[in-house]
């Protein structure tokens, strides 16, 4: 496939994801990073966010599917990523939107199934790249309440000591940033992982 034609194509596609003042060039992005992923099946519905733990900044971008996610994480060296946090819909087997109409209910359930499948693929790809020890899957419930407003989003970032690089935020971006920010709490992530290992 042309999309996998080499690293030059990868750098060209995601050049805008480099931190300001830091060229991607022919090398991978350096320094300690926490990556957050909000998977989705719909086109351009998936979002990734990256926290620079040294600069206390976060940036995000919407991407399209598992292949683009693979291309994106190929920009990072394993040793430069502290953790990658992924919302995994399969950890909470619930259809959040319900309907009494059988056709609508069936469609909603299919959509949930597709998101669960994409989530599982994203977790698998991340584990292959970074190792299981750095990948943390969280349920929608563990992610917590959505942030529906940009002003509230900015207030949330201030509360966790981060600066957002960008002037606007979509719902997908806000979700990915919140997921990434959970990675700042290493103790919480380890508790979740240990609970799952005990099951």
N, C-alpha and C positions, 0 to 999 in steps of 0.2 A: 504493500500500500504506500502511496505517495506520502501520506502523513507521517510515516515512520522512516523517511528517507535519510535521516541522519541528524546529528546534533545541531547543525546549522539551522535546519527547519524548526527544531525545538526552540532555539534561542530567538529566532525571528518571531515565532508565534507568541512567545511569552515574554518578550523583551520588556514590555510595560510592567511586569511584575517585579523587576529589580527595584530595590530601594532607591529613592532619589539620591543622585550624586554617586551612585554605585553601579557602574556598568557591568552587564553580565559578561560580555565579550566571549572568550572561548573557555571560560572556566565556570565552575559551579558557584552558586551563592554561598558565602561563608558566614561564620559566626552562629551563636546559639539561636535556634529558632523553635517555635512551637507552632504547629500547623493544625488548623481546625477545618473539618470538612462537613458540609451539609449536603448529603447525597440527594439526588432527585432523578426521576426517570425522564421527565419532560425536557425538551430542548432548551439549553441554556439555563436550566433550573438548578443545576448543581453549583455550589459556591465553595471556594477555598479561601481561608484567611491565614496570614502568617504574622506571628508576633516576633518582633526582634527584641529579645530579652535584655539586650545591652542598651539599646536606644529607647526602650519602652514605647515602641510604636507598633502599629498594626495596619496592614493593608489587605485588601481582599479583591477577588475577581470571580465573576461567574464563568463557568466552563461548561463544556458540552460532552458529558459522558465519560466512560471509563478510560477510553484511549487518551483523551485530553488530560485526564487526571494523571495517567501514567507519564505522559510527556512533561507535565508540570513538575511532578516529584523527581523526575530525572535531573532537574536543575540543582538538586540538593545532594551534598555528600551525607552519608549516613551519620558520620561523627558530628556534623554541624546541626543536627536536629535533636533537640532534647526529647520531644514527644510529639506524637500526632494523635489528635483526638477526633473521633468519627462518630457522628450520630448514626446508630445502627437500629433501623426501624424493626428489625427482626427480634430485637430484645424485648419488645413490647407488642405482643401480637393482638393489636386492637385496631378496629376501624373507627377512627375518631369522628368522622362524619357519617351519620346514619340516615336512612330513609325508609319509609314504609312502602315505597314503590319497589317491587322486586327487581325491575330492570336497573333502576338507579343504584339499589343496594349491591347488585352484582357488579356493576361498573366500578363502584367505590372499592369493593373488595379486590377486584382485579388490579386497580391502581395501587392499593396498599401492597399487594403481592409483588408488583413490579418494583416498587420502591425498596421493599425488603430484599429483593434479589440484587438490585444495584448496590445497596448498602453492604451486603455480604461480599460482593465482588471488590468494592473499594477497600474493605478491611483486608481482604486477601492480598490485593496488590500492594497495599501499604506494608503488610507484614513481610512480603517477599523482598521489598526494598529496604526497609529499616529494621526488620527483626521484630518478633512478637513482643519483646520486652519494651519496645518504644511505642507500640500501638495500643491505644485505649479506646474501646468501643463503649459508647454510653447510650442509654435508651432516651427516647424523647422526654420521658418523665424526669430523668436525671439531668437533662439539659435545662429544664426549668421553663418558666414563662417566657413566651415570645416578647420581643421588644418591637412594638408596632410603629413607633414614631422616631424620626431622626433626632429630635431634641432629647428624647428619653435615652436614645442610644448614646448620644454624646455624654449625657449625665452618667450613664452606666460605665462608660469608658473612664471617666474621671474617677469614679469610685474604685476602679481596679488599677488606677495609675497608668493608663495607656492613652496615647494620642493616635487618632485615626488619620491616616493619610488618604485624603479624598474629601470631596465636597458633598457628595450624595451617597446614600446607602439604600439599596433595595432590601426587601424582606429577606431574601436569600443571603445577601451579604451580612446583614445584621445577625442572622442565625449562625452563619459560619464564624463570625467574630466572637459571638458569645461562646460557641463551642470551643474555639481556640483558647479563650480566656480561662476556661475550666482547667486547661493544662497548666495554669499558673499555680494551681493547688495540687502539688504532687502527692500530698498525703491522701486527699480525697480520691485521686485516681488509683492509688495503690490499694485503698480500702475496697473500691469497686472491683478491681482486678482480683483481689484475694477472695472476695465473696463468690465470684464466678468460678474460680478454680476449685472452690470447695463444693460446688454443686455436682 
